[in-house]
Amino acid sequence: MITRSSRSELKASLENSPKEELKVSELEPIIFSGHINYVSDFNDCAMICDDLITEVEKYDREVPIGFDLEWPFSFQSGSGKTALAQICLSEKVCYLLHIYSFTKLPAAFVILLSHPRVRLVGVNIKNDIWKLGRDFKDFPASKVVENNCLDCGKFANTVLNRSCRWSLEKLTEYLLKKKINKNPKVRKSKWHMHPLNDEQKLYAATDAYIKLYITYNYVFHFNIEYIVSWLLHITIQKQADSKEI
């Protein structure tokens, strides 16, 4: 339970920006320590998503999902097709769905991501959803962007009254006082190749887990006035977007 004192401590931890720049090399790395469930078969992906839908529907509230995508990239051809979808609902297990070879997404995958109780959380999360929509034409990206995305970076700016362009690395350093291992050899690796190695799996699972961790500790458990502030921000943004159309 979040008490008044714990809310005050949380507020202070966010609002008291360190005067000196963080020495990233001295920060403790954050690593996912739960079970990683990696699958590449279409039916296995569908079964996992079916199980997750059942889990989501046990709740009568919004359910945050740490969500991320990986894809190959080259300077010659640019971004390749989405290769991996990471889904994390708890610190105990992270699901890695290798979808590169699929010509269409499992129906259960689409239902899960667009479920009215699901909130896909991350930093610049909408960009990932649009990417998924470009790569899989049957995916309702516009609907998911409008109804199911929660951007931790925008929330932090609303709470802190700032206008920063957060990356997951910077947000993790600022909020959690930890660092992410962004080994360029892994980040730029061949995500489309099957199977992924253990280093790739841990990298991918950790990214999705961090997004869930930040959400539970700094969004869903936040002081009520900040939640109201966030909802107001969303309403204003939607009104502004509608005027631009």
C-alpha positions as CSV (number, residue, x, y, z in Angstrom):
1,M,0.0,0.0,0.0
2,I,1.3,3.5,-0.8
3,T,1.1,5.7,2.2
4,R,1.3,9.5,2.4
5,S,4.9,9.4,3.5
6,S,6.0,7.0,0.8
7,R,4.3,9.2,-1.8
8,S,6.2,12.1,-0.5
9,E,9.4,10.2,-0.7
10,L,8.6,9.2,-4.3
11,K,7.8,12.8,-5.2
12,A,11.1,13.9,-3.7
13,S,13.0,11.2,-5.6
14,L,11.6,12.5,-8.9
15,E,11.7,16.2,-8.3
16,N,15.2,16.5,-6.7
17,S,17.4,16.3,-9.8
18,P,21.0,15.5,-8.9
19,K,23.2,18.6,-9.2
20,E,26.1,16.6,-10.7
21,E,25.8,14.6,-13.8
22,L,25.5,10.9,-13.0
23,K,28.6,8.8,-13.5
24,V,27.1,6.0,-15.5
25,S,30.1,3.8,-15.1
26,E,29.6,3.7,-11.3
27,L,25.9,2.7,-11.5
28,E,24.8,-0.8,-10.8
29,P,23.5,-2.6,-14.0
30,I,19.9,-3.6,-14.0
31,I,19.4,-7.2,-15.3
32,F,16.2,-9.3,-15.7
33,S,16.6,-12.3,-13.4
34,G,13.3,-14.1,-14.1
35,H,12.5,-16.9,-16.5
36,I,12.8,-16.1,-20.2
37,N,10.3,-18.0,-22.4
38,Y,11.6,-17.8,-26.0
39,V,9.5,-19.2,-28.9
40,S,9.5,-18.9,-32.6
41,D,6.7,-21.2,-33.7
42,F,3.4,-19.5,-34.8
43,N,1.2,-21.8,-32.7
44,D,3.4,-21.4,-29.6
45,C,3.2,-17.6,-29.9
46,A,-0.6,-17.9,-30.2
47,M,-0.8,-20.1,-27.1
48,I,1.3,-17.8,-25.0
49,C,-0.9,-14.8,-26.0
50,D,-4.0,-16.8,-25.3
51,D,-2.7,-17.5,-21.8
52,L,-1.8,-13.9,-21.3
53,I,-5.3,-12.7,-22.3
54,T,-6.7,-15.1,-19.7
55,E,-4.3,-13.6,-17.1
56,V,-5.2,-10.0,-18.1
57,E,-9.0,-10.7,-17.8
58,K,-8.6,-11.8,-14.2
59,Y,-8.1,-8.1,-13.3
60,D,-10.8,-5.4,-13.2
61,R,-8.2,-2.6,-13.8
62,E,-5.7,-1.6,-16.4
63,V,-2.8,-4.1,-16.7
64,P,0.6,-2.7,-17.7
65,I,2.8,-4.8,-20.1
66,G,6.4,-4.0,-20.6
67,F,6.7,-4.1,-24.4
68,D,9.5,-3.8,-26.9
69,L,10.5,-4.8,-30.4
70,E,13.9,-5.7,-32.0
71,W,14.8,-5.8,-35.6
72,P,17.9,-6.0,-37.7
73,F,19.5,-2.8,-39.0
74,S,22.1,-2.0,-41.6
75,F,23.4,1.3,-42.9
76,Q,22.9,0.0,-46.5
77,S,19.3,-1.1,-46.3
78,G,18.1,0.6,-43.1
79,S,15.6,-1.0,-40.6
80,G,14.6,-4.5,-41.4
81,K,11.4,-6.3,-40.6
82,T,10.4,-6.6,-37.0
83,A,12.1,-9.8,-35.7
84,L,11.3,-10.0,-32.0
85,A,8.4,-8.9,-29.7
86,Q,9.1,-8.8,-26.0
87,I,6.2,-9.0,-23.5
88,C,6.7,-8.7,-19.7
89,L,3.8,-8.8,-17.2
90,S,5.8,-9.5,-14.1
91,E,9.4,-9.8,-12.8
92,K,9.1,-13.6,-12.8
93,V,8.8,-14.2,-16.6
94,C,9.4,-12.4,-19.9
95,Y,8.1,-13.8,-23.2
96,L,10.2,-13.4,-26.3
97,L,8.3,-14.0,-29.5
98,H,10.4,-14.5,-32.6
99,I,8.0,-13.3,-35.3
100,Y,10.4,-12.5,-38.2
101,S,9.3,-15.5,-40.3
102,F,5.6,-14.8,-39.9
103,T,3.6,-13.6,-42.8
104,K,0.8,-12.5,-40.4
105,L,0.5,-12.1,-36.7
106,P,-1.4,-14.6,-34.5
107,A,-4.9,-13.4,-33.8
108,A,-4.3,-13.8,-30.1
109,F,-1.3,-11.5,-30.3
110,V,-3.4,-8.8,-31.9
111,I,-6.2,-9.3,-29.4
112,L,-3.7,-9.0,-26.5
113,L,-2.1,-5.8,-27.6
114,S,-5.4,-4.2,-28.3
115,H,-7.2,-5.5,-25.3
116,P,-9.1,-2.6,-23.5
117,R,-7.4,-3.4,-20.2
118,V,-3.9,-3.6,-21.6
119,R,-1.5,-0.7,-21.4
120,L,1.7,-1.2,-23.4
121,V,4.4,0.7,-21.6
122,G,7.7,2.0,-22.7
123,V,9.7,5.1,-23.9
124,N,8.5,6.3,-27.3
125,I,6.3,3.2,-27.3
126,K,4.1,4.5,-30.2
127,N,7.0,4.3,-32.6
128,D,7.3,0.6,-32.0
129,I,3.6,0.1,-32.6
130,W,3.7,2.1,-35.8
131,K,6.7,-0.1,-36.9
132,L,4.7,-3.2,-36.2
133,G,1.9,-1.9,-38.3
134,R,4.2,-1.2,-41.2
135,D,5.6,-4.7,-41.1
136,F,2.3,-6.5,-40.6
137,K,-0.5,-4.9,-42.5
138,D,-3.2,-6.7,-40.5
139,F,-2.1,-5.2,-37.2
140,P,-4.4,-2.3,-36.1
141,A,-1.6,0.1,-35.2
142,S,-3.7,3.3,-35.2
143,K,-6.2,1.7,-32.7
144,V,-3.4,0.4,-30.4
145,V,-1.6,3.8,-30.5
146,E,-4.8,5.6,-29.5
147,N,-6.0,3.3,-26.8
148,N,-3.3,1.1,-25.4
149,C,0.0,3.0,-25.2
150,L,1.5,4.6,-22.1
151,D,4.7,6.5,-22.7
152,C,6.9,6.7,-19.5
153,G,8.9,9.6,-20.9
154,K,5.9,11.8,-21.4
155,F,4.6,10.9,-18.0
156,A,7.9,11.9,-16.4
157,N,7.8,15.2,-18.2
158,T,4.3,15.9,-17.0
159,V,5.1,15.1,-13.4
160,L,8.4,17.0,-13.4
161,N,7.2,19.9,-15.6
162,R,10.0,19.3,-18.1
163,S,10.4,18.9,-21.8
164,C,13.1,16.3,-22.0
165,R,13.5,13.7,-24.8
166,W,14.0,10.7,-22.7
167,S,15.6,7.5,-23.8
168,L,15.1,4.3,-21.8
169,E,18.8,4.5,-20.7
170,K,18.4,8.1,-19.4
171,L,15.1,7.4,-17.7
172,T,16.6,4.4,-16.0
173,E,19.6,6.3,-14.8
174,Y,17.5,9.2,-13.5
175,L,14.7,7.3,-11.8
176,L,16.3,4.0,-10.8
177,K,19.9,5.1,-10.4
178,K,20.9,2.1,-12.5
179,K,22.4,1.6,-15.9
180,I,21.3,-0.6,-18.9
181,N,23.9,-2.7,-20.7
182,K,23.6,-1.4,-24.2
183,N,26.4,-3.4,-25.7
184,P,26.4,-2.3,-29.4
185,K,27.4,-5.7,-30.6
186,V,24.1,-7.1,-29.1
187,R,22.0,-4.0,-29.9
188,K,23.0,-4.1,-33.6
189,S,23.1,-7.9,-33.8
190,K,21.2,-10.1,-36.3
191,W,17.9,-10.2,-34.5
192,H,16.2,-12.0,-37.5
193,M,18.5,-15.0,-37.2
194,H,17.1,-18.0,-35.4
195,P,17.7,-19.0,-32.7
196,L,18.8,-16.0,-30.6
197,N,21.8,-16.5,-28.3
198,D,21.6,-16.2,-24.6
199,E,23.1,-12.7,-24.6
200,Q,20.5,-11.5,-27.1
201,K,17.7,-13.0,-25.0
202,L,18.8,-11.4,-21.8
203,Y,19.3,-8.0,-23.5
204,A,15.7,-8.2,-24.9
205,A,14.1,-9.4,-21.7
206,T,15.8,-6.7,-19.6
207,D,14.5,-3.9,-21.9
208,A,10.9,-5.1,-21.5
209,Y,11.3,-5.7,-17.8
210,I,12.7,-2.2,-17.1
211,K,9.7,-0.6,-18.8
212,L,7.3,-2.6,-16.5
213,Y,9.4,-1.8,-13.4
214,I,9.4,1.9,-14.1
215,T,5.6,1.8,-14.7
216,Y,4.8,0.0,-11.5
217,N,7.0,2.1,-9.3
218,Y,6.6,5.6,-10.9
219,V,3.3,5.6,-12.8
220,F,0.7,3.2,-11.5
221,H,1.7,3.7,-7.8
222,F,2.0,7.4,-8.1
223,N,0.2,10.1,-6.2
224,I,-3.4,10.6,-7.3
225,E,-2.9,14.2,-8.4
226,Y,-0.2,13.2,-10.8
227,I,-2.4,10.5,-12.3
228,V,-5.1,13.2,-12.8
229,S,-2.4,15.4,-14.3
230,W,-1.4,12.6,-16.7
231,L,-5.0,12.0,-17.8
232,L,-5.5,15.7,-18.3
233,H,-2.3,15.8,-20.4
234,I,-3.6,12.9,-22.6
235,T,-7.0,14.7,-23.1
236,I,-5.3,18.0,-24.1
237,Q,-3.0,16.1,-26.5
238,K,-5.9,14.3,-28.2
239,Q,-7.7,17.5,-28.6
240,A,-4.6,19.1,-30.1
241,D,-4.1,16.1,-32.4
242,S,-7.7,16.2,-33.6
243,K,-7.4,19.9,-34.5
244,E,-4.3,19.2,-36.7
245,I,-6.2,16.5,-38.7
